[in-house]
Amino acid sequence: MKVVAINGSPRVNGNTAAAFSVMKSVFDSHGIEIEIINVGANVIRGCIGCESCVGKGKCVFNNDIVNAAIDKMRAADGIILGSPVYFSGIAGTMKSFLDRAFFVATREREFRGKVGAAIVSARRSGGSAALDCLNHYIVYSEMTLVGSSYWPIIHGWDAGEAVKDTEGMDTVKMLAENMAWVLMQRDAMKDNLPYPNMEKRRKLNFIR
Ligand SMILES: Cc1cc2nc3c(=O)[nH]c(=O)nc-3n(C[C@H](O)[C@H](O)[C@H](O)COP(=O)(O)O)c2cc1C
């Protein structure tokens, strides 16, 4: 089994990375592979809503990491989204990345049935709003959102400082344990309990 973790921080050794490192130890202990994709230091333009991706399975902009990352997420059993908190939301580059990647993948509901989890790192506040933002991508994709013993929000300012947030790190560790358990449960049941039939989505735009 494999998990892909998206790090929205421009700091590859920052606090979000510290959380992913704790999660990696847990996954290692269960024989679950994890690949971290660092998106935060890239130049990633936002979605322009052109819908060129419909029927093509890839974004029209092919000059950055988004299309390659979508392929890796398609192949994964689970996806973790992690971001620093910027002005009580997620980092801008992460938002651009997620809007484009998830707009492509949700056209054909390709992430349906995968296991998802999210963490955010804040100096002090705005963590809940940013975590909500990440969770929206997971639940909209019909993935199973995993929880922990508390909201997975860790605290620190300098890169790596969040390792001193012992409760935050315990929460992240529990999140990984719970995610590993859901992944193993999903794997054990895959031949016995198929995912529900995919009902066609009937769109009704609010135009009246
Ligand atoms: C542009 C910017 C905006 C930030 N906004 C917030 C904020 O609203 N709330 C907060 O608690 N911390 C804020 N921070 C601090 C980061 O969230 C914090 O340092 C975080 O741990 C960084 O995670 P990273 O090391 O993974 O990048 C901000 C930092 C930057 C650079």
The ligand as an ORCA input file, in Angstrom:
! r2SCAN-3c Opt
* xyz 0 1
  C       2.756     34.576      4.940
  C       2.624     33.919      6.277
  C       1.412     33.968      6.917
  C       1.244     33.322      8.152
  N       0.000     33.371      8.751
  C      -0.181     32.744      9.939
  C      -1.455     32.760     10.573
  O      -2.458     33.286     10.084
  N      -1.570     32.132     11.774
  C      -0.502     31.519     12.378
  O      -0.683     30.991     13.466
  N       0.707     31.460     11.780
  C       0.906     32.057     10.577
  N       2.123     31.982      9.958
  C       3.182     31.144     10.551
  C       3.236     29.724      9.938
  O       1.957     29.173      9.829
  C       4.087     28.821     10.833
  O       5.397     29.318     10.918
  C       4.107     27.381     10.355
  O       4.560     26.539     11.387
  C       5.000     27.196      9.136
  O       4.967     25.841      8.746
  P       6.102     25.250      7.760
  O       7.392     25.259      8.567
  O       5.667     23.882      7.416
  O       6.173     26.158      6.612
  C       2.329     32.622      8.749
  C       3.566     32.592      8.080
  C       3.718     33.221      6.876
  C       5.046     33.160      6.158
*
